[in-house]
Amino acid sequence: MTNGHSDALVFFGATGDLAYKKIFPSLQMEGVASEAASLAGHLGLDNLCWIYDNNHITIEGSTRLAFTEDVAARFLSYGWDVLRVGDANDMDRIEHALEVFGQTKGRPTIIILDSHIGYGSPHKHAYRAEYPALANEIDLMQRRELPADWDRNLPVFSADPKGVAGRDASGAVLNVLAQNIPWFLGGSADLGPSNRTTLTYDGAGDFQAENPGGKNLHFGIREHAMAATVNGLALSKLRAFGATFFIFSDYARPAIRLSAVMELPTIFVFTHDAMGDGEDGPTHQPVEQLASLRAIPGLITLRPGDANEVVEAYRYVMQLRHEPAVLALSRQPLPTLDRSKYAAASGLARGAYILGDAPGGKPEVILIACGSELSLAVEAHEELLADGIRSRVVSMPSWDIFEHQTQEYRDSVLPPSVTARVAVEQASTLGWERYVGSSGRVIGMQTFGASAPLKELQTKFGFQPDRVVAAAREQLGR
């Protein structure tokens, strides 16, 4: 659904039975329909049929007020088969058009008619007896469950101060999941090499008209249509992901919001999550995007702080059945924390967890961070402990998951009695007051970013361990 007066746009992939969708003049005017139609034509999705209710009416009146294009010519240029039924009451012609659609190969179909139309359901057959293994997979898909051992061979990253970029850890995980889960696939809006979302294992292949079994989807520069497509694939019970730079989530936002409304387990992989973009400057450095996505009800937003948290983020997300998820991942390497010294990354499944603590607990000050700033908080934590200040560092990759924990657990991580708190994030500070309180300190962004090398940006905007230490001391009055 793209607005309140048009029917839902559902984009079906090239697997499964024939799919029909009725659309109205208002939807034909909207950009996402054009993006989706262009991509469907390129991919030759011959099991997709749009039935266009050419009723010439919108809420304000005749479509001629704002819409005079030749729809048939446009869809012919997209590579669709265009059929016309002049009288919606002529059931013989409608039936014939649907028969032609069923026989058309190599291209999707649009049927243009003058009024509302009902449409049939896909043909069913006794499938299980002939293909029992595949039938079992379909059963799992329909229940949105996963095959046995779906998480086997997920990587475990060794402690490393140089670390691994979030996007690189993500790429390693995606290549494992796609091999373990036959119905898992996805791709990027023209940024696969940068997002590290290209599936590179033998046999992955590219999803194209001549290769409908390929696992790599190429969405082109169509972020909105990508997200809408991922929603449609989820509706057909595939597990799909779409990827781009985090800043471009703005283009996909309507479909991301709709995924939450429809309670679909879609996955949006966004890389280049903060000022690690350096010289690319404010146009590519997200500031307000985290706050805006965290505000969408039912959307799980995760910003993992090292490679092992990335693994655990996917482990959590893949088990979701009714919630979409956003992963915000770094472009630059993040130190891989020593999990023999700090808490296990599996704590991510509770949204926030105590990563490091003062000996025996009972902290004086709490440092809260996620993403690339988690290592800053850890460094500051170690320096505070060395100075005799009882510090706790909390990794908080997901507000939403944390808010769904018991009050007892949340209080154990953030004791109400400890009011000296500092949160660190290279993004808008909006919302962090719920965790630091009215007297706490948030080191974040009050402006857009700037174009400069990463280290210069970190110095300019105060994302350094000594600034975190200073903020913690201020909280304690020292």
C-alpha positions in Angstrom: 0.0 0.0 0.0 1.5 3.3 -1.0 -1.3 5.6 0.2 -4.8 5.5 1.6 -6.7 5.3 -1.7 -4.9 2.7 -3.7 -4.8 -1.1 -3.4 -1.7 -2.8 -2.0 1.2 -3.3 -4.4 2.5 -6.8 -4.0 5.5 -7.9 -6.0 5.7 -11.7 -6.5 9.0 -13.5 -7.4 9.4 -16.1 -10.1 9.0 -19.1 -7.8 5.7 -20.7 -6.9 2.3 -20.5 -8.7 0.8 -17.8 -10.8 0.2 -14.5 -9.0 -2.4 -11.9 -9.7 -2.7 -8.4 -8.4 -5.4 -5.7 -9.0 -4.2 -2.1 -9.2 -5.9 1.2 -9.6 -5.2 4.4 -11.6 -3.8 6.1 -8.4 -1.1 3.4 -8.0 -0.1 3.7 -11.7 0.9 7.3 -11.0 3.2 6.4 -8.2 7.0 5.9 -8.6 7.2 2.6 -6.8 4.9 1.0 -9.3 7.1 2.1 -12.2 10.2 0.9 -10.4 8.7 -2.5 -9.7 7.3 -2.9 -13.2 10.6 -2.0 -14.7 12.4 -4.6 -12.6 9.7 -7.2 -13.2 10.1 -6.7 -17.0 13.9 -7.0 -16.8 13.6 -10.2 -14.8 11.0 -11.7 -17.1 8.7 -12.7 -14.3 6.2 -14.6 -16.4 4.1 -15.8 -13.4 3.2 -12.2 -12.5 0.0 -10.6 -13.7 -1.3 -7.1 -12.9 -5.0 -6.5 -13.6 -5.3 -2.8 -14.2 -8.7 -1.3 -13.3 -8.7 1.5 -15.8 -11.7 3.3 -14.3 -10.3 6.9 -14.9 -11.2 7.9 -11.3 -9.2 9.2 -8.3 -10.4 10.9 -5.1 -10.3 14.3 -6.7 -12.1 13.3 -9.9 -11.1 12.3 -13.3 -7.6 11.0 -13.8 -7.2 13.5 -16.6 -6.7 16.1 -14.0 -3.1 14.8 -13.5 -2.6 11.6 -15.5 -2.7 11.4 -19.3 0.1 8.9 -20.2 -0.3 5.9 -22.3 -0.2 3.1 -19.8 -0.1 0.3 -22.4 2.8 1.9 -24.2 4.7 2.3 -21.0 4.3 -1.4 -20.0 5.2 -2.5 -23.5 8.5 -0.5 -23.1 9.1 -2.3 -19.8 8.9 -5.6 -21.7 5.5 -6.7 -20.4 2.8 -8.5 -22.4 -0.2 -6.1 -22.6 -3.7 -7.4 -23.0 -6.9 -5.4 -23.2 -10.4 -6.3 -22.1 -12.8 -3.4 -23.0 -15.8 -4.7 -21.1 -15.3 -5.9 -17.5 -18.6 -7.8 -17.8 -17.3 -9.9 -20.8 -16.3 -13.0 -18.8 -15.3 -14.9 -21.9 -12.7 -12.3 -22.8 -11.5 -12.1 -19.3 -11.1 -15.8 -19.1 -9.3 -15.8 -22.4 -6.9 -13.0 -21.2 -6.0 -15.1 -18.1 -5.4 -18.1 -20.3 -3.0 -16.1 -22.5 -1.2 -14.9 -19.3 -0.8 -18.5 -18.2 0.7 -19.5 -21.5 3.0 -16.4 -21.8 6.7 -17.1 -21.2 9.6 -14.7 -20.5 7.6 -11.6 -19.6 5.0 -10.5 -17.0 1.5 -9.6 -18.1 -0.8 -6.6 -17.5 -4.5 -6.9 -18.3 -6.1 -3.5 -18.9 -9.9 -3.4 -18.4 -12.5 -0.7 -17.5 -13.9 -1.8 -14.2 -13.3 -3.8 -11.0 -12.7 -7.5 -11.4 -12.5 -10.5 -9.2 -9.7 -12.9 -9.8 -9.1 -16.6 -9.2 -6.8 -18.6 -7.0 -3.8 -20.6 -8.2 -4.3 -24.2 -9.3 -3.4 -26.8 -6.7 -2.3 -30.4 -7.4 -1.2 -33.5 -5.4 2.4 -32.4 -5.0 3.5 -34.1 -1.8 3.4 -37.7 -3.1 5.7 -36.9 -6.0 8.1 -34.5 -4.3 8.1 -35.2 -0.5 11.4 -33.4 0.3 10.3 -30.2 -1.5 6.8 -30.5 0.0 8.5 -30.5 3.4 10.3 -27.3 2.5 7.1 -25.7 1.4 5.5 -26.6 4.7 8.4 -25.0 6.6 8.1 -21.9 4.5 4.4 -21.6 5.0 4.9 -21.8 8.8 7.9 -19.4 8.5 10.1 -21.9 10.1 13.7 -22.8 9.3 15.3 -26.1 8.2 17.2 -28.2 10.8 20.8 -26.9 11.4 20.0 -23.7 9.6 22.8 -21.9 11.6 25.5 -24.5 11.2 28.9 -23.2 10.2 28.1 -19.6 11.2 31.5 -17.9 11.7 33.1 -17.2 15.1 35.5 -14.3 15.0 38.7 -14.3 17.1 39.6 -11.3 19.2 41.4 -8.8 17.1 42.2 -5.1 17.9 42.3 -4.3 14.2 38.9 -6.1 13.8 36.5 -6.7 11.0 34.0 -4.3 9.3 30.4 -4.9 10.1 29.6 -5.2 6.4 32.4 -7.9 6.0 31.1 -9.9 8.9 27.6 -9.6 7.4 28.8 -10.9 4.1 30.4 -14.0 5.6 27.1 -14.7 7.5 24.9 -14.2 4.4 26.9 -16.7 2.4 26.5 -19.4 5.1 22.7 -18.7 5.6 22.0 -18.8 1.8 23.6 -22.3 1.6 21.8 -23.6 4.7 18.3 -22.2 3.8 17.1 -23.0 0.2 14.5 -20.3 0.3 16.9 -17.5 1.5 17.9 -15.0 -1.1 18.4 -11.3 -1.6 20.6 -8.5 -3.0 21.4 -4.9 -3.2 20.2 -1.7 -4.9 23.3 -1.5 -7.1 25.7 -1.6 -4.2 26.4 -5.3 -3.7 30.2 -4.9 -3.7 30.0 -2.1 -1.1 27.3 -3.7 1.0 29.1 -7.1 0.9 25.8 -8.7 0.2 26.9 -10.6 -3.0 26.6 -14.3 -2.5 29.8 -15.7 -3.8 29.7 -19.5 -3.0 29.6 -21.9 -6.0 26.1 -22.2 -7.4 24.7 -19.0 -5.9 24.1 -17.5 -9.3 22.3 -14.3 -10.3 18.5 -14.1 -10.4 17.7 -13.3 -14.1 15.1 -14.2 -16.6 17.2 -17.1 -17.9 18.2 -18.2 -14.3 15.2 -18.0 -12.0 17.0 -20.2 -9.5 19.7 -17.6 -8.8 20.2 -16.4 -5.2 21.6 -12.9 -6.0 18.9 -10.3 -6.8 20.0 -7.2 -8.6 17.5 -4.4 -7.9 19.3 -1.6 -9.8 19.1 1.9 -8.4 15.6 1.3 -7.1 15.6 1.4 -3.3 11.9 1.8 -2.8 11.0 -1.0 -5.3 13.7 -3.1 -3.6 12.0 -2.9 -0.2 8.6 -3.4 -1.8 9.9 -6.5 -3.6 11.4 -7.9 -0.4 8.0 -7.5 1.2 6.4 -9.3 -1.6 8.8 -12.2 -1.4 8.1 -12.4 2.3 4.4 -12.6 1.6 5.1 -15.6 -0.7 7.0 -17.0 2.3 10.5 -16.7 1.0 13.1 -15.2 3.4 14.5 -12.2 1.6 16.9 -9.4 2.2 17.6 -6.1 0.5 20.6 -3.8 1.0 21.9 -0.3 0.4 23.7 2.4 2.2 22.0 3.4 5.5 21.4 7.0 4.3 19.4 5.6 1.3 16.9 4.0 3.7 15.0 7.2 3.3 14.1 6.1 -0.2 12.8 2.8 1.0 11.1 4.0 4.1 7.4 3.7 2.9 8.0 0.0 2.2 9.9 -0.5 5.4 7.1 1.0 7.4 4.6 -1.2 5.5 6.7 -4.3 6.4 6.0 -3.5 10.0 2.3 -2.9 9.4 2.0 -6.2 7.6 4.2 -8.0 10.3 6.6 -9.5 7.7 9.9 -11.0 8.6 11.8 -9.0 6.0 15.5 -8.1 6.4 17.0 -4.8 5.4 20.8 -4.7 5.5 22.2 -1.1 5.6 25.9 -0.4 5.6 27.9 2.8 5.9 26.0 3.4 9.2 27.7 6.6 10.5 30.6 9.0 9.9 32.9 6.1 8.9 32.1 7.3 5.4 34.6 10.1 6.0 35.2 12.2 2.9 31.7 11.3 1.4 30.4 13.9 3.8 26.9 14.8 5.1 25.1 13.5 2.0 26.2 9.9 2.9 26.5 10.2 6.7 23.3 9.2 8.4 22.3 11.2 11.5 18.6 11.1 12.0 18.0 7.7 10.3 18.5 5.6 13.4 16.1 7.6 15.5 13.4 7.5 12.8 13.6 3.8 12.2 13.7 3.1 16.0 10.4 5.0 16.1 8.6 2.6 13.7 6.4 0.2 15.8 7.2 -3.4 15.3 10.5 -2.8 13.4 13.6 -4.4 15.0 16.5 -2.1 14.5 19.9 -3.6 15.3 23.3 -1.9 15.3 25.9 -4.5 16.3 29.2 -3.4 17.8 31.6 -6.0 16.5 31.8 -9.0 14.2 30.4 -11.5 16.7 27.5 -9.2 17.5 26.8 -9.2 13.7 26.6 -13.0 13.8 24.3 -12.9 16.7 22.2 -10.3 15.1 21.5 -12.5 12.1 20.9 -15.5 14.5 18.2 -13.4 16.2 16.7 -12.0 13.0 16.4 -15.3 11.2 14.1 -16.7 13.9 11.7 -13.8 13.6 8.3 -14.7 12.1 6.3 -11.5 12.3 8.7 -8.6 12.7 10.9 -7.0 10.0 14.5 -6.1 11.0 17.0 -3.5 10.0 20.7 -4.1 10.5 22.9 -1.0 10.5 26.5 -2.0 9.8 29.8 -0.3 9.7 31.9 0.4 6.6 35.1 0.5 8.6 36.7 -2.3 10.7 35.6 -2.5 14.3 37.8 -4.1 17.0 36.7 -7.7 17.6 36.3 -7.9 21.4 37.9 -10.6 23.5 34.9 -12.6 24.6 37.0 -14.5 27.2 37.4 -11.1 29.0 34.0 -9.5 28.1 30.5 -11.1 28.1 29.4 -13.3 25.2 27.9 -11.7 22.1 24.8 -13.9 22.6 23.7 -11.2 25.0 22.5 -9.3 21.9 19.4 -11.5 21.9 18.2 -9.4 24.9 18.7 -6.1 23.2 21.3 -4.8 25.7 23.6 -6.6 28.1 26.4 -6.0 30.5 29.6 -6.3 28.4 32.1 -5.3 31.1 31.7 -4.5 34.8 33.5 -3.3 37.9 34.9 -6.1 39.9 32.0 -7.6 41.9 29.5 -5.3 40.1 27.9 -2.3 41.8 29.0 0.3 39.3 29.3 4.1 40.0 28.8 5.0 36.4 27.4 3.3 33.3 28.6 3.7 29.8 26.1 2.7 27.0 27.0 2.3 23.4 26.4 0.3 20.2 28.0 0.0 16.7 31.3 1.6 16.1 31.2 3.5 19.4 31.1 0.3 21.5 34.9 0.0 21.3 35.2 3.7 22.5 33.1 2.8 25.5 35.2 -0.2 26.2 38.4 1.8 26.1 36.9 4.5 28.4 35.7 1.7 30.7 39.2 0.3 31.1 40.7 3.7 31.7 38.1 4.5 34.4 38.7 1.2 36.1 42.5 1.9 36.1 41.7 5.2 37.8 39.7 3.5 40.5 36.3 4.5 39.1 33.8 1.6 39.2 32.5 1.6 35.6 30.1 -0.6 33.8 29.9 -0.8 30.0 26.6 -1.8 28.4 26.3 -2.9 24.8 22.8 -1.8 23.5 22.5 -2.9 19.9 18.6 -2.9 19.9 16.3 -0.6 21.9 13.2 -2.5 20.8 14.4 -5.9 21.9 15.6 -4.5 25.2 12.2 -2.8 25.9 10.6 -6.2 25.5 12.6 -7.7 28.3 11.3 -8.0 31.9 11.6 -5.0 34.2 13.8 -7.2 36.4 16.3 -7.8 33.6 16.3 -4.2 32.4 16.9 -3.0 36.0 19.8 -5.5 36.3 21.5 -4.0 33.3 20.7 -0.4 34.1 20.1 -0.2 37.9 17.8 2.8 38.7 20.1 3.7 41.6 23.0 4.4 39.3 22.1 7.8 37.7 25.6 8.6 36.5 25.3 7.5 32.9 26.9 8.3 29.5 25.6 7.1 26.1 27.7 7.3 23.0 26.5 7.1 19.4 27.4 8.8 16.1 23.9 9.8 15.4 21.1 12.0 16.7 20.8 12.0 20.4 17.0 12.0 20.2 15.7 9.2 22.4 18.8 8.4 24.4 17.4 10.3 27.4 15.2 7.3 28.2 18.4 5.4 29.1 20.6 8.1 30.6 17.9 10.0 32.4 17.4 13.8 32.7 20.8 14.3 34.3 22.8 11.9 32.1 25.1 12.8 29.2 24.8 11.8 25.5 27.8 12.2 23.2 26.1 12.3 19.8 25.3 14.4 16.8 23.6 17.7 17.0 24.4 18.7 13.4 25.0 16.9 10.2 28.4 15.4 9.6 31.3 16.8 7.6 33.7 15.8 4.8 37.1 14.8 6.2 39.1 11.7 7.0 37.5 9.5 9.7 40.0 10.3 12.5 39.6 14.1 12.0 35.8 13.7 12.1 36.1 11.7 15.4 38.2 14.4 16.9 35.9 17.2 15.7 32.7 15.6 17.0 34.2 14.2 20.2 34.0 10.5 19.5 37.2 9.6 21.4 37.9 7.6 24.6 39.2 10.6 26.5 35.9 12.5 25.8 33.9 9.6 27.1 36.1 9.4 30.2 35.7 13.1 30.8 31.9 12.9 30.5 31.9 10.0 33.0 34.0 12.0 35.5 31.6 15.0 35.1 28.7 12.7 35.9 30.4 11.8 39.1 31.5 15.3 39.9 35.2 14.5 39.7 
